[in-house]
Amino acid sequence: MADKCYAAIDIGSNAVRLLIKKVEKNERLVNKRLSKAMMLRVPLRLGFDVFSLQEVSDSKVMKLRRLMKAFRQLMKIYEVTDYRACATSAMRDARNGKDIIRKVLKDTGINIEVISGQEEARMIYNNHIECLEDRTGNYIYVDVGGGSTEINLLTNGELVQSLSYNIGTVRILSGAVKESNWEQMKDDLKRLTSGFEKVNIIGSGGNINKLYRLSEDKDKEQQRLPVHALQTLYDELKPLTPEQRMKQFNLKPDRADVIVPAAEIFLTIASIVKADYVHVPVIGLADGIIDGLYAKSLDK
């Protein structure tokens, strides 16, 4: 019998991802029951349409439908046992979101779920606590996406609260973030962390992963990016045009513009909670989706 395979489709505001993981038969791999079989990321950038036009344009709807057909074929090739397709901030806001979901279901049989910001936050954080050596500390888990930022407060390994804000990299570049969103996030973070002496950040999302890799002043052993190192990188990137960032930092076009607002969000949060570093375990929503599917299979 072939190894079981699970797939996650993450339809984000900047990119759409397909992650496939298979169950390892090797019983010695106690902490790594799932191994990555393939990951495909396509920068459809749905948020640039939604945050300016309030809907996904016809051309991008067509691209998304074609992409979902390709994902369906890849899942067949990898003999995927179970899958879940989740759409986040851009599809939450799109006026034609329900119509797109109906078309994709008719085209491919793939049922796309539009998940709430708080559900997204909980799903993302699910297994991150296992990445931490210090589970007795206080952490703000932060996932910065194209359309929203999801925040979880973790104390002694327990989830205290999940929050979601319409503050994201594509949304910022589109000029669609209200000042009230920033103020709400700042007020909530001050309130949530007021009783704690020391709070650090667990960072998630493609931008913080890239910032971590770019930094020459990171702690590889602990997978930590000091806040001062993040500030240094931001100061280098901010004055440059996206084209200059592509050339000097070897960034892809769909990363070169969003990486600066992402750094701004992390630095803002770090300043409020007085964090010393960002722990970067390099896991995202797709991993959380698959963890959930695997856990569900164990309960059967």
C-alpha atoms as an extended CHARMM CRD file, in Angstrom:
* protein
*
       300  EXT
         1         1  MET       CA              0.0000000000        0.0000000000        0.0000000000  PROA      1               0.0000000000
         2         2  ALA       CA              1.3390000000        3.4190000000       -0.9470000000  PROA      2               0.0000000000
         3         3  ASP       CA              2.0970000000        6.0340000000        1.6810000000  PROA      3               0.0000000000
         4         4  LYS       CA             -0.8190000000        8.2900000000        2.4750000000  PROA      4               0.0000000000
         5         5  CYS       CA             -0.5490000000       11.7800000000        0.9920000000  PROA      5               0.0000000000
         6         6  TYR       CA             -2.1960000000       14.9860000000        2.1180000000  PROA      6               0.0000000000
         7         7  ALA       CA             -2.5220000000       18.2420000000        0.2090000000  PROA      7               0.0000000000
         8         8  ALA       CA             -3.1940000000       21.8270000000        1.1980000000  PROA      8               0.0000000000
         9         9  ILE       CA             -4.2050000000       24.6160000000       -1.1540000000  PROA      9               0.0000000000
        10        10  ASP       CA             -3.6500000000       28.0820000000        0.2920000000  PROA      10              0.0000000000
        11        11  ILE       CA             -5.2660000000       30.8520000000       -1.7650000000  PROA      11              0.0000000000
        12        12  GLY       CA             -3.6590000000       33.9890000000       -0.3820000000  PROA      12              0.0000000000
        13        13  SER       CA             -3.7180000000       37.6460000000       -1.3310000000  PROA      13              0.0000000000
        14        14  ASN       CA             -0.2440000000       37.5550000000       -2.8840000000  PROA      14              0.0000000000
        15        15  ALA       CA              0.3030000000       33.9240000000       -3.8960000000  PROA      15              0.0000000000
        16        16  VAL       CA             -1.5160000000       30.6100000000       -4.2670000000  PROA      16              0.0000000000
        17        17  ARG       CA              0.2520000000       27.5260000000       -2.9380000000  PROA      17              0.0000000000
        18        18  LEU       CA             -0.1020000000       23.7780000000       -3.2410000000  PROA      18              0.0000000000
        19        19  LEU       CA              1.7040000000       21.7640000000       -0.5700000000  PROA      19              0.0000000000
        20        20  ILE       CA              1.7280000000       17.9600000000       -0.6160000000  PROA      20              0.0000000000
        21        21  LYS       CA              3.1190000000       15.8910000000        2.2390000000  PROA      21              0.0000000000
        22        22  LYS       CA              3.3290000000       12.1390000000        2.6360000000  PROA      22              0.0000000000
        23        23  VAL       CA              3.3210000000        9.9870000000        5.7550000000  PROA      23              0.0000000000
        24        24  GLU       CA              6.7190000000        8.4760000000        6.4890000000  PROA      24              0.0000000000
        25        25  LYS       CA              6.7370000000        4.7350000000        7.1860000000  PROA      25              0.0000000000
        26        26  ASN       CA             10.0460000000        4.9490000000        9.0600000000  PROA      26              0.0000000000
        27        27  GLU       CA              9.0270000000        4.6050000000       12.7220000000  PROA      27              0.0000000000
        28        28  ARG       CA             12.3510000000        6.0650000000       13.8740000000  PROA      28              0.0000000000
        29        29  LEU       CA             11.2000000000        9.4870000000       12.6750000000  PROA      29              0.0000000000
        30        30  VAL       CA              9.2580000000       10.1760000000       15.8520000000  PROA      30              0.0000000000
        31        31  ASN       CA              8.9230000000       13.9510000000       15.3940000000  PROA      31              0.0000000000
        32        32  LYS       CA              8.6960000000       14.0020000000       11.5730000000  PROA      32              0.0000000000
        33        33  ARG       CA              5.7530000000       11.8490000000       10.5990000000  PROA      33              0.0000000000
        34        34  LEU       CA              5.0940000000       13.9140000000        7.4880000000  PROA      34              0.0000000000
        35        35  SER       CA              7.6240000000       14.7820000000        4.8080000000  PROA      35              0.0000000000
        36        36  LYS       CA              7.2050000000       17.3070000000        1.9990000000  PROA      36              0.0000000000
        37        37  ALA       CA              6.6030000000       15.6670000000       -1.3760000000  PROA      37              0.0000000000
        38        38  MET       CA              6.2070000000       18.8970000000       -3.3570000000  PROA      38              0.0000000000
        39        39  MET       CA              5.3820000000       22.5760000000       -3.0080000000  PROA      39              0.0000000000
        40        40  LEU       CA              4.3030000000       24.9140000000       -5.7720000000  PROA      40              0.0000000000
        41        41  ARG       CA              3.8130000000       28.6630000000       -5.3360000000  PROA      41              0.0000000000
        42        42  VAL       CA              2.1950000000       30.8260000000       -8.0200000000  PROA      42              0.0000000000
        43        43  PRO       CA              2.0500000000       34.6340000000       -7.4860000000  PROA      43              0.0000000000
        44        44  LEU       CA             -1.4850000000       35.3600000000       -8.7370000000  PROA      44              0.0000000000
        45        45  ARG       CA             -1.6460000000       38.5010000000       -6.5280000000  PROA      45              0.0000000000
        46        46  LEU       CA             -5.4290000000       38.4660000000       -6.1500000000  PROA      46              0.0000000000
        47        47  GLY       CA             -5.2430000000       41.1460000000       -3.4750000000  PROA      47              0.0000000000
        48        48  PHE       CA             -4.1490000000       43.8700000000       -5.8820000000  PROA      48              0.0000000000
        49        49  ASP       CA             -7.5070000000       43.4580000000       -7.6360000000  PROA      49              0.0000000000
        50        50  VAL       CA             -9.6300000000       43.0370000000       -4.5310000000  PROA      50              0.0000000000
        51        51  PHE       CA             -8.2030000000       45.8630000000       -2.4190000000  PROA      51              0.0000000000
        52        52  SER       CA             -8.6110000000       48.3940000000       -5.2570000000  PROA      52              0.0000000000
        53        53  LEU       CA            -11.5980000000       47.0440000000       -7.2390000000  PROA      53              0.0000000000
        54        54  GLN       CA            -13.3570000000       45.0740000000       -4.4380000000  PROA      54              0.0000000000
        55        55  GLU       CA            -13.4260000000       42.0220000000       -6.7080000000  PROA      55              0.0000000000
        56        56  VAL       CA            -11.1610000000       39.6460000000       -8.6160000000  PROA      56              0.0000000000
        57        57  SER       CA            -10.8240000000       40.6820000000      -12.2790000000  PROA      57              0.0000000000
        58        58  ASP       CA            -12.0220000000       38.3640000000      -15.0560000000  PROA      58              0.0000000000
        59        59  SER       CA             -8.4610000000       37.6760000000      -16.2180000000  PROA      59              0.0000000000
        60        60  LYS       CA             -7.3510000000       36.5690000000      -12.7650000000  PROA      60              0.0000000000
        61        61  VAL       CA            -10.4960000000       34.5150000000      -12.2440000000  PROA      61              0.0000000000
        62        62  MET       CA             -9.5650000000       32.6190000000      -15.4050000000  PROA      62              0.0000000000
        63        63  LYS       CA             -5.9890000000       32.1400000000      -14.1960000000  PROA      63              0.0000000000
        64        64  LEU       CA             -7.2080000000       30.8660000000      -10.8270000000  PROA      64              0.0000000000
        65        65  ARG       CA             -9.5640000000       28.3770000000      -12.5100000000  PROA      65              0.0000000000
        66        66  ARG       CA             -6.7320000000       27.1100000000      -14.7260000000  PROA      66              0.0000000000
        67        67  LEU       CA             -4.4220000000       26.8520000000      -11.7190000000  PROA      67              0.0000000000
        68        68  MET       CA             -6.9580000000       24.8300000000       -9.7330000000  PROA      68              0.0000000000
        69        69  LYS       CA             -7.2740000000       22.4240000000      -12.6850000000  PROA      69              0.0000000000
        70        70  ALA       CA             -3.4880000000       22.0070000000      -12.6490000000  PROA      70              0.0000000000
        71        71  PHE       CA             -3.5000000000       21.4670000000       -8.8750000000  PROA      71              0.0000000000
        72        72  ARG       CA             -6.2010000000       18.7930000000       -9.2780000000  PROA      72              0.0000000000
        73        73  GLN       CA             -4.0180000000       16.9120000000      -11.7700000000  PROA      73              0.0000000000
        74        74  LEU       CA             -0.9650000000       17.1670000000       -9.5110000000  PROA      74              0.0000000000
        75        75  MET       CA             -2.9680000000       15.7850000000       -6.5940000000  PROA      75              0.0000000000
        76        76  LYS       CA             -3.9760000000       12.8450000000       -8.7780000000  PROA      76              0.0000000000
        77        77  ILE       CA             -0.3550000000       12.2240000000       -9.7910000000  PROA      77              0.0000000000
        78        78  TYR       CA              0.7550000000       12.1990000000       -6.1380000000  PROA      78              0.0000000000
        79        79  GLU       CA             -2.2630000000       10.0200000000       -5.1930000000  PROA      79              0.0000000000
        80        80  VAL       CA             -3.4340000000       12.4640000000       -2.5480000000  PROA      80              0.0000000000
        81        81  THR       CA             -5.6420000000       10.7930000000        0.0630000000  PROA      81              0.0000000000
        82        82  ASP       CA             -7.2310000000       13.9140000000        1.4990000000  PROA      82              0.0000000000
        83        83  TYR       CA             -6.9670000000       17.6470000000        0.8600000000  PROA      83              0.0000000000
        84        84  ARG       CA             -8.3150000000       20.9940000000        2.0080000000  PROA      84              0.0000000000
        85        85  ALA       CA             -8.4240000000       24.2270000000        0.0070000000  PROA      85              0.0000000000
        86        86  CYS       CA             -8.5910000000       27.4390000000        2.0340000000  PROA      86              0.0000000000
        87        87  ALA       CA             -8.8830000000       31.0360000000        0.8460000000  PROA      87              0.0000000000
        88        88  THR       CA             -7.9760000000       33.9460000000        3.0890000000  PROA      88              0.0000000000
        89        89  SER       CA             -8.1570000000       37.7510000000        3.1560000000  PROA      89              0.0000000000
        90        90  ALA       CA             -8.5540000000       38.6560000000       -0.5440000000  PROA      90              0.0000000000
        91        91  MET       CA            -11.3220000000       36.1180000000       -1.1300000000  PROA      91              0.0000000000
        92        92  ARG       CA            -12.9820000000       37.1450000000        2.1340000000  PROA      92              0.0000000000
        93        93  ASP       CA            -13.2710000000       40.6830000000        0.7580000000  PROA      93              0.0000000000
        94        94  ALA       CA            -14.0280000000       39.9140000000       -2.9080000000  PROA      94              0.0000000000
        95        95  ARG       CA            -17.5980000000       40.6850000000       -4.0030000000  PROA      95              0.0000000000
        96        96  ASN       CA            -17.4060000000       37.8730000000       -6.5660000000  PROA      96              0.0000000000
        97        97  GLY       CA            -15.7950000000       35.3750000000       -4.1910000000  PROA      97              0.0000000000
        98        98  LYS       CA            -18.8180000000       33.0470000000       -3.9790000000  PROA      98              0.0000000000
        99        99  ASP       CA            -19.1750000000       33.0290000000       -7.7670000000  PROA      99              0.0000000000
       100       100  ILE       CA            -15.4900000000       32.0950000000       -8.1610000000  PROA      100             0.0000000000
       101       101  ILE       CA            -15.8630000000       29.2400000000       -5.6740000000  PROA      101             0.0000000000
       102       102  ARG       CA            -18.8720000000       27.8730000000       -7.6040000000  PROA      102             0.0000000000
       103       103  LYS       CA            -16.9430000000       27.9980000000      -10.8980000000  PROA      103             0.0000000000
       104       104  VAL       CA            -13.8780000000       26.2590000000       -9.4620000000  PROA      104             0.0000000000
       105       105  LEU       CA            -16.0560000000       23.5370000000       -7.9050000000  PROA      105             0.0000000000
       106       106  LYS       CA            -17.7990000000       22.9540000000      -11.2530000000  PROA      106             0.0000000000
       107       107  ASP       CA            -14.4630000000       22.9540000000      -13.1560000000  PROA      107             0.0000000000
       108       108  THR       CA            -12.4340000000       20.7540000000      -10.8400000000  PROA      108             0.0000000000
       109       109  GLY       CA            -14.4620000000       19.3180000000       -7.9640000000  PROA      109             0.0000000000
       110       110  ILE       CA            -12.2250000000       21.2870000000       -5.5860000000  PROA      110             0.0000000000
       111       111  ASN       CA            -14.2710000000       22.9170000000       -2.8370000000  PROA      111             0.0000000000
       112       112  ILE       CA            -12.6580000000       26.1620000000       -1.6650000000  PROA      112             0.0000000000
       113       113  GLU       CA            -13.4240000000       27.2430000000        1.8980000000  PROA      113             0.0000000000
       114       114  VAL       CA            -13.1550000000       30.9250000000        2.7570000000  PROA      114             0.0000000000
       115       115  ILE       CA            -11.8750000000       30.8780000000        6.3330000000  PROA      115             0.0000000000
       116       116  SER       CA            -12.1670000000       33.6550000000        8.8810000000  PROA      116             0.0000000000
       117       117  GLY       CA             -9.1340000000       35.5710000000       10.0800000000  PROA      117             0.0000000000
       118       118  GLN       CA             -9.2970000000       33.9880000000       13.5310000000  PROA      118             0.0000000000
       119       119  GLU       CA             -9.5790000000       30.4740000000       12.1050000000  PROA      119             0.0000000000
       120       120  GLU       CA             -6.5920000000       31.2550000000        9.8840000000  PROA      120             0.0000000000
       121       121  ALA       CA             -4.6460000000       32.4100000000       12.9440000000  PROA      121             0.0000000000
       122       122  ARG       CA             -5.4300000000       29.2270000000       14.8900000000  PROA      122             0.0000000000
       123       123  MET       CA             -4.6130000000       26.9420000000       11.9440000000  PROA      123             0.0000000000
       124       124  ILE       CA             -1.2700000000       28.6250000000       11.3040000000  PROA      124             0.0000000000
       125       125  TYR       CA             -0.0750000000       28.4200000000       14.8820000000  PROA      125             0.0000000000
       126       126  ASN       CA             -1.1330000000       24.7840000000       15.4030000000  PROA      126             0.0000000000
       127       127  ASN       CA              2.2150000000       22.9920000000       15.4590000000  PROA      127             0.0000000000
       128       128  HSD       CA              4.5940000000       25.9240000000       15.8400000000  PROA      128             0.0000000000
       129       129  ILE       CA              4.8330000000       25.4370000000       19.5720000000  PROA      129             0.0000000000
       130       130  GLU       CA              6.6320000000       22.1360000000       18.8520000000  PROA      130             0.0000000000
       131       131  CYS       CA              9.4100000000       24.1400000000       17.1810000000  PROA      131             0.0000000000
       132       132  LEU       CA             10.2140000000       26.0050000000       20.3680000000  PROA      132             0.0000000000
       133       133  GLU       CA             12.7970000000       24.8580000000       22.8770000000  PROA      133             0.0000000000
       134       134  ASP       CA             11.4090000000       27.2680000000       25.4820000000  PROA      134             0.0000000000
       135       135  ARG       CA              7.7290000000       26.4520000000       25.8790000000  PROA      135             0.0000000000
       136       136  THR       CA              7.4610000000       28.2670000000       29.1920000000  PROA      136             0.0000000000
       137       137  GLY       CA              7.8990000000       31.7120000000       27.6650000000  PROA      137             0.0000000000
       138       138  ASN       CA              5.4630000000       34.3150000000       26.3580000000  PROA      138             0.0000000000
       139       139  TYR       CA              5.1850000000       34.6890000000       22.6010000000  PROA      139             0.0000000000
       140       140  ILE       CA              3.2120000000       36.6980000000       20.0980000000  PROA      140             0.0000000000
       141       141  TYR       CA              2.7550000000       34.4700000000       17.0720000000  PROA      141             0.0000000000
       142       142  VAL       CA              2.5500000000       36.7250000000       14.0020000000  PROA      142             0.0000000000
       143       143  ASP       CA              1.6750000000       35.6680000000       10.4510000000  PROA      143             0.0000000000
       144       144  VAL       CA              1.9030000000       38.5190000000        7.9460000000  PROA      144             0.0000000000
       145       145  GLY       CA              0.0420000000       37.8580000000        4.7090000000  PROA      145             0.0000000000
       146       146  GLY       CA             -0.8930000000       39.9310000000        1.7130000000  PROA      146             0.0000000000
       147       147  GLY       CA             -4.2960000000       40.9220000000        3.0390000000  PROA      147             0.0000000000
       148       148  SER       CA             -4.2070000000       40.4150000000        6.7810000000  PROA      148             0.0000000000
       149       149  THR       CA             -2.0280000000       39.8550000000        9.8150000000  PROA      149             0.0000000000
       150       150  GLU       CA             -2.9550000000       37.0370000000       12.1850000000  PROA      150             0.0000000000
       151       151  ILE       CA             -1.7790000000       37.2250000000       15.7920000000  PROA      151             0.0000000000
       152       152  ASN       CA             -1.8450000000       34.6180000000       18.5630000000  PROA      152             0.0000000000
       153       153  LEU       CA             -0.7890000000       35.1230000000       22.1670000000  PROA      153             0.0000000000
       154       154  LEU       CA              0.9490000000       32.0360000000       23.5700000000  PROA      154             0.0000000000
       155       155  THR       CA              1.7440000000       31.7090000000       27.2820000000  PROA      155             0.0000000000
       156       156  ASN       CA              3.5570000000       28.6380000000       28.6240000000  PROA      156             0.0000000000
       157       157  GLY       CA              2.7090000000       26.7300000000       25.4480000000  PROA      157             0.0000000000
       158       158  GLU       CA             -1.0100000000       27.5140000000       25.6620000000  PROA      158             0.0000000000
       159       159  LEU       CA             -3.0060000000       29.5950000000       23.1970000000  PROA      159             0.0000000000
       160       160  VAL       CA             -4.5540000000       32.5300000000       25.0640000000  PROA      160             0.0000000000
       161       161  GLN       CA             -6.1330000000       34.5240000000       22.2360000000  PROA      161             0.0000000000
       162       162  SER       CA             -6.2910000000       34.6870000000       18.4260000000  PROA      162             0.0000000000
       163       163  LEU       CA             -6.7050000000       37.9970000000       16.6260000000  PROA      163             0.0000000000
       164       164  SER       CA             -6.8610000000       39.0690000000       12.9690000000  PROA      164             0.0000000000
       165       165  TYR       CA             -6.3830000000       42.4980000000       11.4090000000  PROA      165             0.0000000000
       166       166  ASN       CA             -6.9250000000       43.8100000000        7.8750000000  PROA      166             0.0000000000
       167       167  ILE       CA             -3.2860000000       44.8780000000        7.7070000000  PROA      167             0.0000000000
       168       168  GLY       CA             -1.2920000000       43.0750000000        5.0210000000  PROA      168             0.0000000000
       169       169  THR       CA              1.5000000000       43.7490000000        2.5650000000  PROA      169             0.0000000000
       170       170  VAL       CA             -0.6270000000       43.9320000000       -0.6020000000  PROA      170             0.0000000000
       171       171  ARG       CA             -3.3140000000       45.8530000000        1.2620000000  PROA      171             0.0000000000
       172       172  ILE       CA             -0.6900000000       48.4190000000        2.3780000000  PROA      172             0.0000000000
       173       173  LEU       CA              0.7120000000       48.7710000000       -1.1510000000  PROA      173             0.0000000000
       174       174  SER       CA             -2.8630000000       49.2660000000       -2.4060000000  PROA      174             0.0000000000
       175       175  GLY       CA             -3.4310000000       52.0680000000        0.1230000000  PROA      175             0.0000000000
       176       176  ALA       CA             -6.3350000000       50.1160000000        1.6180000000  PROA      176             0.0000000000
       177       177  VAL       CA             -5.3030000000       49.9150000000        5.3080000000  PROA      177             0.0000000000
       178       178  LYS       CA             -7.2930000000       52.2320000000        7.5730000000  PROA      178             0.0000000000
       179       179  GLU       CA             -5.5010000000       54.0720000000       10.3690000000  PROA      179             0.0000000000
       180       180  SER       CA             -8.1070000000       52.6210000000       12.7420000000  PROA      180             0.0000000000
       181       181  ASN       CA             -6.8170000000       49.1120000000       11.9170000000  PROA      181             0.0000000000
       182       182  TRP       CA             -3.3150000000       50.0930000000       13.0390000000  PROA      182             0.0000000000
       183       183  GLU       CA             -4.6320000000       51.7290000000       16.2080000000  PROA      183             0.0000000000
       184       184  GLN       CA             -6.7790000000       48.6910000000       17.0660000000  PROA      184             0.0000000000
       185       185  MET       CA             -3.8350000000       46.3320000000       16.6560000000  PROA      185             0.0000000000
       186       186  LYS       CA             -1.5600000000       48.5300000000       18.7640000000  PROA      186             0.0000000000
       187       187  ASP       CA             -4.1670000000       48.8920000000       21.5260000000  PROA      187             0.0000000000
       188       188  ASP       CA             -4.8730000000       45.1450000000       21.5900000000  PROA      188             0.0000000000
       189       189  LEU       CA             -1.1720000000       44.2360000000       21.7510000000  PROA      189             0.0000000000
       190       190  LYS       CA             -0.5150000000       46.6950000000       24.5820000000  PROA      190             0.0000000000
       191       191  ARG       CA             -3.4640000000       45.3060000000       26.5230000000  PROA      191             0.0000000000
       192       192  LEU       CA             -2.6090000000       41.6480000000       25.9270000000  PROA      192             0.0000000000
       193       193  THR       CA              1.0560000000       41.9390000000       26.8840000000  PROA      193             0.0000000000
       194       194  SER       CA              0.8470000000       44.5360000000       29.6600000000  PROA      194             0.0000000000
       195       195  GLY       CA              1.3290000000       41.9760000000       32.4460000000  PROA      195             0.0000000000
       196       196  PHE       CA              4.3010000000       40.1850000000       30.8830000000  PROA      196             0.0000000000
       197       197  GLU       CA              7.9340000000       41.0030000000       31.5350000000  PROA      197             0.0000000000
       198       198  LYS       CA              9.3270000000       39.4480000000       28.3770000000  PROA      198             0.0000000000
       199       199  VAL       CA              7.5510000000       38.7630000000       25.1040000000  PROA      199             0.0000000000
       200       200  ASN       CA              9.1110000000       37.6230000000       21.8400000000  PROA      200             0.0000000000
       201       201  ILE       CA              7.7270000000       36.9620000000       18.3820000000  PROA      201             0.0000000000
       202       202  ILE       CA              7.2540000000       33.7990000000       16.3520000000  PROA      202             0.0000000000
       203       203  GLY       CA              7.1510000000       34.9560000000       12.7340000000  PROA      203             0.0000000000
       204       204  SER       CA              5.3910000000       33.2730000000        9.8260000000  PROA      204             0.0000000000
       205       205  GLY       CA              4.9430000000       34.0460000000        6.1430000000  PROA      205             0.0000000000
       206       206  GLY       CA              7.1250000000       34.1620000000        3.0540000000  PROA      206             0.0000000000
       207       207  ASN       CA              8.4740000000       37.6380000000        3.7990000000  PROA      207             0.0000000000
       208       208  ILE       CA              9.8580000000       36.9880000000        7.2770000000  PROA      208             0.0000000000
       209       209  ASN       CA             11.3560000000       33.7430000000        5.9560000000  PROA      209             0.0000000000
       210       210  LYS       CA             13.1110000000       35.7050000000        3.2080000000  PROA      210             0.0000000000
       211       211  LEU       CA             14.2280000000       38.4490000000        5.6180000000  PROA      211             0.0000000000
       212       212  TYR       CA             15.6760000000       35.7670000000        7.8860000000  PROA      212             0.0000000000
       213       213  ARG       CA             17.6170000000       34.2340000000        5.0000000000  PROA      213             0.0000000000
       214       214  LEU       CA             18.8780000000       37.6430000000        3.8350000000  PROA      214             0.0000000000
       215       215  SER       CA             20.1570000000       38.6960000000        7.2480000000  PROA      215             0.0000000000
       216       216  GLU       CA             23.8580000000       38.2710000000        7.9930000000  PROA      216             0.0000000000
       217       217  ASP       CA             23.2160000000       38.7890000000       11.6990000000  PROA      217             0.0000000000
       218       218  LYS       CA             20.8340000000       35.9160000000       12.4580000000  PROA      218             0.0000000000
       219       219  ASP       CA             21.0960000000       33.1140000000       15.0130000000  PROA      219             0.0000000000
       220       220  LYS       CA             20.9690000000       30.0000000000       12.8190000000  PROA      220             0.0000000000
       221       221  GLU       CA             21.1120000000       27.5590000000       15.7260000000  PROA      221             0.0000000000
       222       222  GLN       CA             18.0450000000       29.0610000000       17.4130000000  PROA      222             0.0000000000
       223       223  GLN       CA             16.3710000000       30.1000000000       14.1170000000  PROA      223             0.0000000000
       224       224  ARG       CA             16.1300000000       33.6590000000       15.4190000000  PROA      224             0.0000000000
       225       225  LEU       CA             16.2840000000       37.0270000000       13.6950000000  PROA      225             0.0000000000
       226       226  PRO       CA             17.2030000000       39.7640000000       16.2050000000  PROA      226             0.0000000000
       227       227  VAL       CA             14.9660000000       42.8240000000       15.9520000000  PROA      227             0.0000000000
       228       228  HSD       CA             18.0130000000       45.0650000000       15.4800000000  PROA      228             0.0000000000
       229       229  ALA       CA             19.0620000000       42.9110000000       12.4860000000  PROA      229             0.0000000000
       230       230  LEU       CA             15.5510000000       43.1920000000       11.0230000000  PROA      230             0.0000000000
       231       231  GLN       CA             15.7380000000       46.9740000000       11.4640000000  PROA      231             0.0000000000
       232       232  THR       CA             19.1070000000       47.0660000000        9.6570000000  PROA      232             0.0000000000
       233       233  LEU       CA             17.6900000000       45.0900000000        6.7190000000  PROA      233             0.0000000000
       234       234  TYR       CA             14.6170000000       47.3120000000        6.5640000000  PROA      234             0.0000000000
       235       235  ASP       CA             16.7950000000       50.4330000000        6.4980000000  PROA      235             0.0000000000
       236       236  GLU       CA             18.7120000000       48.9620000000        3.5510000000  PROA      236             0.0000000000
       237       237  LEU       CA             15.6370000000       47.8650000000        1.5970000000  PROA      237             0.0000000000
       238       238  LYS       CA             13.2840000000       50.8040000000        2.1840000000  PROA      238             0.0000000000
       239       239  PRO       CA             15.0650000000       53.4640000000        0.0410000000  PROA      239             0.0000000000
       240       240  LEU       CA             15.4180000000       51.1340000000       -2.9440000000  PROA      240             0.0000000000
       241       241  THR       CA             12.9510000000       50.6640000000       -5.7880000000  PROA      241             0.0000000000
       242       242  PRO       CA             11.5540000000       47.1340000000       -6.2630000000  PROA      242             0.0000000000
       243       243  GLU       CA             13.8420000000       46.7780000000       -9.2980000000  PROA      243             0.0000000000
       244       244  GLN       CA             16.8910000000       47.7140000000       -7.2190000000  PROA      244             0.0000000000
       245       245  ARG       CA             15.8700000000       45.2550000000       -4.5060000000  PROA      245             0.0000000000
       246       246  MET       CA             15.5620000000       42.5250000000       -7.1290000000  PROA      246             0.0000000000
       247       247  LYS       CA             19.0790000000       43.2160000000       -8.3450000000  PROA      247             0.0000000000
       248       248  GLN       CA             20.8670000000       43.8320000000       -5.0360000000  PROA      248             0.0000000000
       249       249  PHE       CA             19.0900000000       41.1960000000       -2.9330000000  PROA      249             0.0000000000
       250       250  ASN       CA             18.2160000000       38.6780000000       -5.6640000000  PROA      250             0.0000000000
       251       251  LEU       CA             14.4810000000       38.9870000000       -5.0080000000  PROA      251             0.0000000000
       252       252  LYS       CA             11.6460000000       37.8800000000       -7.2660000000  PROA      252             0.0000000000
       253       253  PRO       CA              9.3080000000       40.6180000000       -8.5610000000  PROA      253             0.0000000000
       254       254  ASP       CA              6.4150000000       39.4910000000       -6.3490000000  PROA      254             0.0000000000
       255       255  ARG       CA              8.6750000000       39.5720000000       -3.2790000000  PROA      255             0.0000000000
       256       256  ALA       CA             10.5690000000       42.8020000000       -3.9650000000  PROA      256             0.0000000000
       257       257  ASP       CA              7.5840000000       45.0820000000       -3.3520000000  PROA      257             0.0000000000
       258       258  VAL       CA              5.8670000000       43.3450000000       -0.4230000000  PROA      258             0.0000000000
       259       259  ILE       CA              8.9720000000       42.6360000000        1.6700000000  PROA      259             0.0000000000
       260       260  VAL       CA              9.2390000000       46.2360000000        2.9380000000  PROA      260             0.0000000000
       261       261  PRO       CA              5.6560000000       46.5870000000        4.2750000000  PROA      261             0.0000000000
       262       262  ALA       CA              6.0700000000       43.1340000000        5.8540000000  PROA      262             0.0000000000
       263       263  ALA       CA              9.1820000000       44.3160000000        7.7060000000  PROA      263             0.0000000000
       264       264  GLU       CA              7.2640000000       47.4320000000        8.7910000000  PROA      264             0.0000000000
       265       265  ILE       CA              4.5010000000       45.2980000000       10.3150000000  PROA      265             0.0000000000
       266       266  PHE       CA              6.9570000000       43.0960000000       12.2130000000  PROA      266             0.0000000000
       267       267  LEU       CA              8.9590000000       46.0840000000       13.4400000000  PROA      267             0.0000000000
       268       268  THR       CA              5.7830000000       47.8480000000       14.5980000000  PROA      268             0.0000000000
       269       269  ILE       CA              4.7030000000       44.7960000000       16.5930000000  PROA      269             0.0000000000
       270       270  ALA       CA              8.2160000000       44.2600000000       17.9850000000  PROA      270             0.0000000000
       271       271  SER       CA              8.2870000000       47.8630000000       19.1920000000  PROA      271             0.0000000000
       272       272  ILE       CA              4.9310000000       47.5460000000       20.9780000000  PROA      272             0.0000000000
       273       273  VAL       CA              5.7170000000       44.2580000000       22.7650000000  PROA      273             0.0000000000
       274       274  LYS       CA              9.4110000000       45.1730000000       23.2510000000  PROA      274             0.0000000000
       275       275  ALA       CA             10.6010000000       41.9490000000       21.5800000000  PROA      275             0.0000000000
       276       276  ASP       CA             14.3020000000       41.1320000000       21.2740000000  PROA      276             0.0000000000
       277       277  TYR       CA             13.9660000000       38.7090000000       18.3570000000  PROA      277             0.0000000000
       278       278  VAL       CA             11.6880000000       36.9840000000       15.8720000000  PROA      278             0.0000000000
       279       279  HSD       CA             11.7880000000       33.1800000000       15.9290000000  PROA      279             0.0000000000
       280       280  VAL       CA             11.3710000000       31.9500000000       12.3250000000  PROA      280             0.0000000000
       281       281  PRO       CA             10.3670000000       28.2530000000       12.1160000000  PROA      281             0.0000000000
       282       282  VAL       CA              9.5150000000       28.4890000000        8.3620000000  PROA      282             0.0000000000
       283       283  ILE       CA              6.0510000000       26.9660000000        8.5360000000  PROA      283             0.0000000000
       284       284  GLY       CA              2.8240000000       28.4960000000        7.2140000000  PROA      284             0.0000000000
       285       285  LEU       CA             -0.9000000000       28.0540000000        6.7180000000  PROA      285             0.0000000000
       286       286  ALA       CA             -0.5220000000       25.1250000000        4.3050000000  PROA      286             0.0000000000
       287       287  ASP       CA              1.4360000000       23.1910000000        6.9360000000  PROA      287             0.0000000000
       288       288  GLY       CA             -1.2970000000       23.9140000000        9.4740000000  PROA      288             0.0000000000
       289       289  ILE       CA             -3.9540000000       22.6400000000        7.0530000000  PROA      289             0.0000000000
       290       290  ILE       CA             -2.0930000000       19.3600000000        6.5240000000  PROA      290             0.0000000000
       291       291  ASP       CA             -1.4240000000       18.9470000000       10.2500000000  PROA      291             0.0000000000
       292       292  GLY       CA             -5.1790000000       19.1950000000       10.7580000000  PROA      292             0.0000000000
       293       293  LEU       CA             -5.9270000000       16.6010000000        8.0640000000  PROA      293             0.0000000000
       294       294  TYR       CA             -3.3560000000       14.1940000000        9.5190000000  PROA      294             0.0000000000
       295       295  ALA       CA             -4.6660000000       14.6470000000       13.0660000000  PROA      295             0.0000000000
       296       296  LYS       CA             -8.2090000000       13.9810000000       11.8130000000  PROA      296             0.0000000000
       297       297  SER       CA             -7.0390000000       10.7250000000       10.1730000000  PROA      297             0.0000000000
       298       298  LEU       CA             -5.5390000000        9.5340000000       13.4740000000  PROA      298             0.0000000000
       299       299  ASP       CA             -8.8580000000       10.0700000000       15.2660000000  PROA      299             0.0000000000
       300       300  LYS       CA            -10.7230000000        7.7440000000       12.8900000000  PROA      300             0.0000000000
